Amino acid sequence: MLLRTFSAWMTCWTLLAAAPVAAAAVDTTRVAQAMAAAARALLDATPPAQRPELLLPFTLEARGNWNYTPRSRPGIPLKSMAPPQRQAAQQLLAAALSEPGLVKVQSIIALEIALREIETFGLSRDPENYAFALFGTPDTAAPWGWRIEGHHLSLHFTLSHGQVVATLPQFLGANPAQVPRDIANGGPRKGQRALAEEEDRAYALLAALSPTQRQQAVFSAQPFGDIVTRNAAQLDPLAPVGLAFSAMDAAQQALLLRIIESLASVAEASLAQQRLERVRAGGLDAIRFGWAGATERGQPHYWRIQGPRFLIEWDNSGGNHIHNVWRDFDGDWGRDVLGEHYRRASGSSHRH
């Protein structure tokens, strides 16, 4: 496993560090086939009376209805699934994620167990309240997609013509960001950090900046209370704040790319490569790293990485509660690839 992880990291690093060229298409046939097989198994295992909950329309309106707070949501939650449904849902998730990514997602879900014990109203926290939804059906020639969503987790995938064409938005959260004590009943252990790698790499970059560069990078003395874009269905680029990639030395640039790579590598290797090629094709020099709030660990802070095509936001306004999102200005839910289909679908109530 460690060898595979290192090899995947080197592939991603080579991809990002190379001189800018036009992005080549990444072959995602294998993972698309695995997703389709698992999605069909989930559909087949779902009783007819329950299928309307699982099958949602393949429209931007339906797909853009997403959130990362505790609530009831479209789809079938794990707690309402029979064992064959659970098995198929787990296979679907495993097909989409890398091994470390799957561990990360499982760690985020396990934090619900911690919140049950830590919070005074913790009984409302439920690690079974994570819902799977299919948009369109995976046994047709038409485009389709799927999502898993619950508290602090929202992952979206879009497929067309036997390829995965989009893996965004991607939302990952952690509360507590660092578990303060051992949690009973299968919960996380003291000190566990679901998003440790991403957090450590951001602090490493901040520490590597010169005083002058840090003045450019830190654009606000206060964070914003949450990610700025919240759960917007579509967004435009935010203000171009912070320090530009082109103003960093080679070591600092490498640190910035490592942050991006760590978030991309949540997805299966070919999907991570696909996303990183899109970052690279948009141009690296225009990427900016901006920081707001405290620069000491454990204190309220926020940072973002923005390029011509994408935005990554990280908010820890409470000091121990993380919200992180990766958005694509044109490509969320495959909007840029499937524009004509979305336009037709948005004007029709027909479910593909």
Secondary structure, DSSP 8 states (H G I E B T S, - for coil): -HHHHHHHHHHHHHHHHS----------HHHHHHHHHHHHHHHHHS-GGGHHHHEE--SHHHHT----SSS--SSEEGGG--HHHHHHHHHHHHHHB-HHHHHHHHHHHHHHHHHHHHSTTGGG--TT--EEEEES-TTSSS-EEEEEEETTEEEEEEEETTEEEE---EEEEESSSS--S--STT---TT--TTHHHHHHHHHHHHHS-HHHHHHHEEESS--SS-TTTT-SS-------SEEGGGS-HHHHHHHHHHHHHHHTTB-HHHHHHHHHHHHHT-STT-EEEEEE--STTS-EEEEEE-SSEEEEEEETTSS-EEEEEEETTTGGGTTTSHHHHHHHHT-----
